[in-house]
């Protein structure tokens, strides 16, 4: 297995910043059966960040959620690349313009060097889209961890 998941969290965010992002994930998932993951690394070795996001989505088994309603927010900080990849259950329902708008929102924040707010606000918006289409059910379980996954 490749060493994709070596945690170097201290290289990216402070403890408070990490808690802000994880809290956004937890808050979003309290209202939906959907799952959101955030993956952060320094460099993207792909021409298109969406290809890396899809690879990570598959490697993290996000395609195995019961309702196919998982979303990964991918950020390569040093390369200034980002992507949002959503499983088929939510991608089509929300529509491509929704996903494009979320990327634009993140870019606006990132251009102001406000990475944490960019990620947290997009996670919140994704949570609202998931809530609308996949509301929380009494028997829902958290299918994926809420922590940030850090790459190299």
C-alpha positions as CSV (number, residue, x, y, z in Angstrom):
1,X,0.0,0.0,0.0
2,X,1.2,3.5,-0.8
3,X,2.0,5.8,2.0
4,X,-0.9,8.2,1.0
5,X,-2.2,8.6,4.5
6,X,0.8,9.6,6.4
7,X,-0.6,12.2,8.8
8,X,1.4,15.4,9.0
9,X,-1.5,17.5,10.3
10,X,0.8,20.0,12.0
11,X,2.2,21.0,8.6
12,X,-1.2,22.2,7.4
13,X,-3.5,23.5,10.1
14,X,-3.4,24.5,13.8
15,X,-5.4,22.4,16.3
16,X,-8.1,25.0,16.3
17,X,-8.3,25.0,12.5
18,X,-8.5,21.3,12.4
19,X,-11.3,21.3,15.0
20,X,-13.2,23.9,12.9
21,X,-13.1,21.7,9.8
22,X,-14.0,18.5,11.7
23,X,-16.8,20.4,13.5
24,X,-18.2,21.5,10.1
25,X,-18.2,17.9,8.9
26,X,-19.9,16.7,12.1
27,X,-22.5,19.4,11.9
28,X,-23.3,18.7,8.3
29,X,-23.6,15.0,8.9
30,X,-26.0,15.4,11.8
31,X,-28.7,16.3,9.3
32,X,-28.1,13.7,6.7
33,X,-27.3,10.1,6.0
34,X,-24.6,11.4,3.6
35,X,-20.9,11.3,4.3
36,X,-18.3,14.0,3.8
37,X,-14.5,13.5,3.9
38,X,-11.8,16.2,3.6
39,X,-8.4,15.1,2.2
40,X,-5.5,17.6,2.4
41,X,-2.0,17.2,1.0
42,X,0.7,19.5,-0.3
43,X,1.1,18.4,-3.9
44,X,-1.1,16.8,-6.5
45,X,0.7,14.6,-8.9
46,X,-2.2,14.6,-11.4
47,X,-2.9,17.1,-14.2
48,X,-6.5,17.4,-13.0
49,X,-7.2,17.5,-9.3
50,X,-10.6,15.8,-9.9
51,X,-8.7,12.6,-11.0
52,X,-6.8,12.6,-7.7
53,X,-10.0,13.2,-5.8
54,X,-11.7,10.2,-7.5
55,X,-8.7,8.0,-6.8
56,X,-8.8,8.9,-3.1
57,X,-12.6,8.5,-3.0
58,X,-12.2,4.9,-4.3
59,X,-9.2,4.2,-2.0
60,X,-11.0,5.4,1.0
61,X,-13.9,3.1,0.1
62,X,-16.3,6.1,-0.1
63,X,-18.1,4.4,-2.9
64,X,-19.3,1.7,-0.5
65,X,-21.8,3.9,1.4
66,X,-25.3,2.4,1.3
67,X,-27.0,5.3,-0.6
68,X,-24.0,6.2,-2.7
69,X,-24.1,9.7,-1.1
70,X,-20.5,10.4,-0.1
71,X,-18.5,13.4,-1.1
72,X,-14.8,14.1,-0.8
73,X,-13.3,17.6,-0.7
74,X,-9.8,17.4,-2.0
75,X,-7.1,20.1,-1.5
76,X,-3.5,20.2,-2.5
77,X,-2.2,23.3,-0.7
78,X,1.2,23.9,-2.2
79,X,0.0,23.2,-5.7
80,X,-3.1,25.3,-5.2
81,X,-5.4,22.6,-6.6
82,X,-8.7,21.5,-5.3
83,X,-11.7,19.4,-6.4
84,X,-14.9,18.0,-5.0
85,X,-15.9,14.5,-6.0
86,X,-19.4,13.2,-5.3
87,X,-20.8,9.7,-5.6
88,X,-23.5,9.0,-8.1
89,X,-26.3,9.1,-5.6
90,X,-25.8,12.8,-4.9
91,X,-23.9,14.2,-7.9
92,X,-26.7,14.0,-10.3
93,X,-29.4,15.1,-7.9
94,X,-27.5,18.2,-6.8
95,X,-26.4,19.0,-10.4
96,X,-23.1,20.0,-11.9
97,X,-23.8,23.7,-11.3
98,X,-24.0,23.1,-7.6
99,X,-20.6,21.4,-7.5
100,X,-19.0,24.1,-9.7
101,X,-20.4,26.8,-7.4
102,X,-18.8,25.0,-4.4
103,X,-15.4,25.0,-6.1
104,X,-15.8,28.7,-6.9
105,X,-16.7,29.4,-3.2
106,X,-13.6,27.5,-2.1
107,X,-11.4,29.4,-4.6
108,X,-12.7,32.8,-3.4
109,X,-11.7,31.9,0.2
110,X,-8.4,30.3,-0.9
111,X,-7.5,33.4,-2.9
112,X,-7.8,35.4,0.4
113,X,-5.6,32.8,2.1
114,X,-8.6,31.7,4.2
115,X,-8.3,27.9,3.6
116,X,-10.1,26.8,6.8
117,X,-13.2,29.0,6.1
118,X,-13.2,27.9,2.5
119,X,-13.3,24.2,3.4
120,X,-15.7,24.6,6.3
121,X,-18.2,26.7,4.3
122,X,-18.2,24.3,1.4
123,X,-18.6,21.3,3.8
124,X,-21.6,23.1,5.3
125,X,-23.2,23.7,1.8
126,X,-22.6,20.1,0.8
127,X,-24.3,19.1,4.1
128,X,-27.3,21.1,3.2
129,X,-27.5,19.5,-0.3
130,X,-27.2,16.1,1.3
131,X,-29.8,16.9,3.9
132,X,-32.3,18.0,1.2
133,X,-31.9,14.8,-0.7
134,X,-30.7,12.3,1.9
135,X,-32.2,13.4,5.3
136,X,-31.0,11.9,8.5
137,X,-32.9,8.7,9.5
138,X,-33.3,7.3,13.0
139,X,-31.3,4.2,12.0
140,X,-28.4,6.1,10.3
141,X,-24.9,5.2,11.2
142,X,-21.8,7.1,10.6
143,X,-20.3,5.0,7.7
144,X,-17.0,7.0,7.4
145,X,-14.8,8.8,9.9
146,X,-15.2,12.5,10.2
147,X,-11.5,13.3,10.7
148,X,-9.4,15.1,8.1
149,X,-7.2,12.8,6.1
150,X,-3.7,14.2,5.5
151,X,-1.5,13.1,2.6
152,X,2.1,13.9,2.0
